[in-house]
């Protein structure tokens, strides 16, 4: 608790007090690094007490190097208890221990300044992480170049200086990293979701990206022709969902071209060809919008001014009735596309040949209250995306046909008399526990996550041991810690697991997160 009445301080004293608070926070962060070092030393293979499970076979604990070349080994499971006590995940705790070890063994000049209060600990830790791929000798060269300026330059400038120092310290590694970076290609979907919006990152060959961009531009044009009044960036974003269905894409482009031909009067002179060198007109009649390359020829001419005046203003959202009509039209286009495709290819022949006449199905799980279901208003949660407004569900489902599966009543305990876990029980456990059930766990309970028997399965035990009340989702590391790391777990009620660490500290994992249970006499 801050005892000083800040309102009584002059502005100069207030600034000085704020600086002292920052300095005190830095001292505490430096002290935490010292705690991490002492903890790591006590869990070195040569110094920590022997205990079962030190061999790596069958998932048992092994020794790992967390800080990079030149750092001592640490018992692998040690980070789990350290992280639980700090209120962070085991992975974050392992990173903190590794940074502390790297500073002591690889960056001694930087660490000396941290200890003396001349360098901010989090900046020093960032340098340690950046140098992780370097050899101990190369890291020492970086240490000598940057130690004196850790707190005298901005973080961005420090990052660039560290990068240059790394390249000078190990030019061969720098060249190899640059070549590897140039070869990296892939499509990545961000895990985070922002109010129903996700980001996609693409690294691909330049020609492929250019052709993909042209298709996106063409679909954006098609949506405009069919009546979409959203801005160009928004129409391009909508095209991402359309292009996922090639049959729908082809039909949408075809109908847009057909409609454009019925709207456009070519006049006495032919319209210029697409590649004639003429600059296409934009929606405003001036310069083309950035990234916009029309696919369907020139915009309607002056004779269509009346039609344009009657249409909604570009960039202005459609009204509710007009939006429903536009969505219905897109749904009909999609239905017609797949109906024609099925008729042309023959659904039976396609199935016999192993082909697919419809796009792949996507299964989504939506969690909502009965009030939201009845009123269509409120907040719901979609697995893999997070919270959404109820009004955004239609956007997520799209315009195509969909099937609503029966609601699964998660209040029913379901079990079987075998060790293997059937899909129906796996699905229920995942829905009951959307996040792994280890203290401060972060991984979502997806299809590939381990489901652990809380009470070990006994072939001679009672029936129903493999059921929703005896299974918990755990990532593989947490599963191994629970099995081989002297942790104990028991179920207190349907929603609460109690974990006990090797040193006797207890944590309750509930739907509201992880809660440490105060225990004045932890088991030594």
Number of C-alpha atoms within 10 A of each C-alpha: 3 5 5 9 7 12 8 9 13 10 11 9 12 14 12 13 15 12 12 12 12 13 15 13 14 20 18 13 16 22 15 17 25 17 15 22 21 14 17 26 18 16 20 18 19 11 10 14 9 9 8 10 16 18 11 11 9 9 16 17 22 16 18 15 16 23 28 23 17 15 19 19 20 26 20 23 25 23 23 25 22 23 20 23 17 13 16 18 22 25 15 16 22 24 17 23 27 27 28 30 28 30 26 20 19 30 26 16 17 30 27 15 18 26 17 10 15 19 22 22 27 14 17 25 22 16 26 27 18 15 25 19 15 20 16 18 14 19 28 19 17 27 25 14 17 19 21 14 14 23 17 11 11 10 13 9 11 19 17 11 17 21 17 14 21 23 18 15 20 17 14 11 16 17 12 11 13 11 11 10 10 10 12 9 11 10 10 11 10 10 11 13 14 11 12 16 10 12 11 10 10 11 14 14 11 9 9 11 13 12 11 13 16 17 20 24 21 22 27 28 24 26 22 17 19 18 18 24 20 20 16 22 16 13 20 23 14 17 21 15 13 20 16 12 15 13 19 24 21 15 19 21 22 13 15 20 19 12 14 19 14 8 16 16 15 12 9 6 6 8 11 13 10 15 7 7 8 9 13 18 15 16 14 9 9 9 11 15 13 9 13 19 21 20 18 17 17 18 17 16 12 11 12 13 11 9 12 13 9 8 12 17 12 17 14 11 14 19 10 9 9 14 15 12 14 17 16 13 15 19 17 13 19 22 17 15 19 19 14 13 17 17 10 10 13 12 17 12 13 13 11 9 9 9 12 14 20 16 12 9 7 7 11 13 12 16 17 15 11 9 10 15 13 8 9 13 12 14 15 20 17 16 17 15 17 16 18 20 15 18 13 13 16 9 13 14 13 14 18 13 9 11 6 7 8 6 9 10 8 12 10 10 14 17 19 15 14 15 15 8 16 13 10 10 18 23 16 19 22 22 18 18 17 16 22 23 29 30 29 22 20 16 16 19 26 18 12 10 19 19 22 22 18 20 14 14 16 11 11 6 10 9 13 17 23 26 23 24 20 22 25 26 29 23 22 15 18 23 20 18 21 21 18 17 22 16 20 16 18 14 18 10 10 13 14 18 21 22 24 22 21 16 12 15 21 23 23 24 22 17 13 9 14 22 16 16 13 10 10 7 8 13 11 7
